[in-house]
Amino acid sequence: SFLLILDPRFSDIELREEEGIPTEEFLESCYAIVPVLDKLGPTVFAPVKMDFVGNIKKINQKFITNKEEFDTLQKIVLHEVNAGVAQVRNSATEALLWLKRGLKFLKGFLTEVKNGEKNIQTAL
């Protein structure tokens, strides 16, 4: 199946002991999912893809402002919490929350398909 060729994979990301999830590797793994959404159904998954890509870009925009300071997702969130902007619309923290929800949704959908559900609407 085409899912086997995903590279980079989330499972390959090495967590940093105290600091958490490396931002760059996480974003690369997220970007690798985008072509999968096209294969699943360019029309059905268009809104999901748009949301997904938008949230990846928001996190990346924050990351590129200071790659050293924001080298983990946790550092980005802590920075925004301390600056009082974590709950502001379009913050990287909000984008990460929605990206996580999107990933969870996709995982649930793919699990349904893997378990034999043939009807896309039912799987969704």
C-alpha positions as CSV (number, residue, x, y, z in Angstrom):
1,S,0.0,0.0,0.0
2,F,1.1,3.6,-0.6
3,L,1.1,4.3,3.1
4,L,4.2,2.1,3.5
5,I,6.3,4.6,1.5
6,L,5.7,7.5,3.8
7,D,9.0,9.2,4.6
8,P,9.8,10.6,7.0
9,R,7.6,8.8,9.5
10,F,6.4,10.0,12.9
11,S,7.8,6.8,14.4
12,D,11.3,7.8,13.3
13,I,11.2,11.0,15.3
14,E,13.6,10.8,18.3
15,L,12.1,12.6,21.3
16,R,14.6,14.8,23.2
17,E,14.7,13.7,26.8
18,E,13.7,16.9,28.6
19,E,12.8,19.1,25.6
20,G,10.2,17.1,23.7
21,I,9.3,16.7,20.1
22,P,11.7,18.2,17.5
23,T,9.8,20.8,15.5
24,E,11.5,20.4,12.1
25,E,11.2,16.6,12.0
26,F,7.5,16.8,13.2
27,L,6.7,19.3,10.4
28,E,8.4,17.1,7.8
29,S,6.4,14.1,8.9
30,C,3.2,16.2,8.7
31,Y,4.1,17.4,5.2
32,A,4.6,13.8,4.1
33,I,0.9,13.1,4.8
34,V,-0.3,15.8,2.4
35,P,0.1,13.6,-0.8
36,V,-1.7,10.8,1.0
37,L,-4.8,13.0,1.4
38,D,-4.8,13.6,-2.3
39,K,-4.7,9.8,-2.9
40,L,-7.5,9.2,-0.5
41,G,-9.8,11.5,-2.3
42,P,-8.9,14.9,-3.6
43,T,-12.5,16.1,-3.4
44,V,-13.6,14.5,-0.1
45,F,-10.4,15.4,1.7
46,A,-9.9,18.9,0.2
47,P,-11.1,20.7,3.3
48,V,-9.1,18.4,5.6
49,K,-6.0,19.0,3.4
50,M,-6.5,22.8,3.4
51,D,-6.8,22.9,7.2
52,F,-3.9,20.5,7.7
53,V,-1.6,22.5,5.4
54,G,-2.6,25.8,6.9
55,N,-1.8,24.6,10.5
56,I,1.5,23.1,9.4
57,K,2.4,26.5,7.8
58,K,1.4,28.4,11.0
59,I,3.7,26.3,13.1
60,N,6.5,26.5,10.5
61,Q,6.1,30.4,10.4
62,K,6.8,30.5,14.2
63,F,9.6,28.0,13.9
64,I,11.5,29.9,11.2
65,T,11.5,33.1,13.3
66,N,14.0,31.4,15.6
67,K,14.9,27.8,14.7
68,E,17.3,27.4,17.7
69,E,14.9,28.7,20.3
70,F,11.9,26.9,18.8
71,D,13.6,23.6,18.0
72,T,10.9,21.6,19.9
73,L,7.1,22.0,19.8
74,Q,7.1,22.3,23.6
75,K,9.3,25.3,23.5
76,I,7.0,27.0,21.0
77,V,4.0,26.4,23.2
78,L,5.8,27.5,26.4
79,H,7.0,30.6,24.7
80,E,3.4,31.5,23.5
81,V,1.9,30.7,26.9
82,N,4.5,32.9,28.7
83,A,3.9,35.7,26.1
84,G,0.1,35.4,26.7
85,V,-0.6,34.6,23.0
86,A,-1.2,30.8,23.1
87,Q,-4.9,31.2,22.9
88,V,-4.8,33.9,20.2
89,R,-6.4,33.0,16.9
90,N,-3.7,31.7,14.4
91,S,-1.1,31.2,17.1
92,A,1.2,28.2,16.6
93,T,-0.2,26.7,19.8
94,E,-3.8,26.8,18.3
95,A,-2.5,25.5,15.0
96,L,-0.8,22.6,16.8
97,L,-4.0,21.7,18.7
98,W,-5.9,21.6,15.3
99,L,-3.1,19.7,13.6
100,K,-3.3,17.1,16.4
101,R,-7.0,16.8,16.0
102,G,-6.6,16.4,12.2
103,L,-4.0,13.7,12.7
104,K,-6.3,11.9,15.2
105,F,-9.2,12.1,12.7
106,L,-7.0,10.7,9.9
107,K,-5.8,7.9,12.1
108,G,-9.4,7.0,13.0
109,F,-10.4,7.1,9.3
110,L,-7.4,4.9,8.2
111,T,-8.2,2.4,11.0
112,E,-11.7,2.1,9.7
113,V,-10.4,1.4,6.2
114,K,-7.8,-1.0,7.4
115,N,-10.5,-2.9,9.4
116,G,-12.4,-3.4,6.1
117,E,-14.8,-0.5,5.8
118,K,-15.3,0.1,2.1
119,N,-17.7,3.0,2.2
120,I,-15.7,6.3,2.6
121,Q,-18.7,8.2,4.2
122,T,-19.1,5.5,6.8
123,A,-15.3,5.4,7.5
124,L,-15.4,9.2,7.9
